Amino acid sequence: MPRYAGKSKKFVDDRILAQVDGPALDRQICDELFERDYTLIGGQIEDWRRAHRH
């Protein structure tokens, strides 16, 4: 799928939904969510906040 530079998230969502059938997309979303390690996110957010403080 090409990059859609300058396009909104809504536009990209609509393009994905038009090209991928619902059950396949549902499965891919579930797989991605289960692969994430939510135990690490707190530290990553704090690191990002420290790096972006003014």
KACORKA-V558663 format. One line per field, one symbol per residue. ss: DSSP state (~ for helix, > for strand, _ for the rest). phi: phi as a letter, one per 30 degrees, with the letter a starting at -180 (. if undefined). psi: psi as a letter, one per 20 degrees, with the letter a starting at -180 (. if undefined). A space follows every 50 residues. Layout:
ss = ???
phi = ???
psi = ???
//
This chain:
ss = ________~~~~~~~~~~~__~~~~~~~~~~~~~~_____~~~~~~~~~~ ~___
phi = .ddcdicddeededddddccdeeddedddeedddddcddcdedddddddd dcdc
psi = prqmpjqrhgggghgghhipqghggggggggghhiqnihihghhgggggg hjq.
//
